[in-house]
Amino acid sequence: MKKVGALELTRVKVRDLRQHPNNPNQGDIGIIVESLESHGYMKPVLVQKSTMRIIAGNHTVQATEIEGFEEIDVILRDCTDEEALRIMLMDNESSRKSNNDRIVLTDILESLVRTEYGLRGTGFTGEDLDDLIHEFKPELQTNPIDEWENMPEFEQEDINSAYRCTVHFLSEKDRDDFFKLLGRDFKASIWWPEGGDGMTGGRDSTVQWVADED
């Protein structure tokens, strides 16, 4: 396999490029579209000169088509079909085997999420950042139950229900299974979530059941 010296960019029409039929890589076109919308076209596609097949950048070209690009810069590589396959596989696998330092990544995303544009144009979402924080910075996580500690007691003289909820069942079995899950005996009307005498707060729920007509 020959080595190539200086690379030259050539502007070609997107419609003249051909997707490589043997590319096994399944990329995330959506994230490339996000990149194009945020930063524009950043790097050229590698193309086999004799066939105009895309060696590296198949999904980038698909994203440019979605975004309405008519022309893009490419590098035309004079190589055999076998060499094109080897380069394509190497490009796919070298990208796949790279890894982020997840602690450093967490710090970077935390700094960006506070800016005007947030995580836009990074390829990461708020959920991704939450997962990283949960993994590497558990001390920043809060337990919702702990937030109720030392809260002042509250008594309400009006014990009428806040709202009524009617539950319908198709069969007695469904009804009985429902009350079994609640750990209660069947009653036409119950208080929920607390108490069964209507004196300890909770919600007044009317429970009904109807037989399956079939």
C-alpha positions, 0 to 999 in steps of 0.5 A: 500500500502506497503512502500519500503526500500532501492532500488536495481538496476538490469541490464536487457536486454532492449528487456525483458522489456514491455511497460505498455499497460495502460500508458496514458502519451505521452512523448517527446521521442526526448528530451530523445534521446537528453539527452542520447546523451548528458549525457548518461543514468542517472536514472533507470527505475521502473519495475513491477517484476512479469510482467516486465512492465515499471511503470516509464520510458516508454519513456526512454526505447523507447529512449534507443532502438533508441540509440541502448542500449542492457542493462539498470539498472532498479529497480524491484518493487514487486507490484500488477497490481493495485499498478503499476497503482497507481505508474505510474499515480503518477509518470506522474502527479507529473512531469506534475505539476512541474513548472519552476521559469521562471525568474531563468530559463531565467538567467540560459539559458542566461548563458549557451547559451554563452558557447561552447556547447550553449543550447545543452543537456538542452532540450531548444532551442534558440527560447525558450530562445527568448520567455523567454527574450521577456516575462521577459526582454523586455528591451533587445528587439529591434525594427528594425524600431528604428534602422533606426532613425538618419540614414543619408539621401541617394540619388541615381542618378541612378533611374533604377530599381534594379530588375524586377519582373513579376507577372502572374494572372490566371484571371482579378479578381485575378489581380484586387484583387491584385491591390486592396490590393496594394491600386493602380489602375491597370497598366502594369508596376508599381514602388514598393514600392514607387512612381508611376512616376518612379522618387522616387526610388523603384522597377520596376515590370511588371504585367501581367495576363493570362486567365485560360484555363479551 
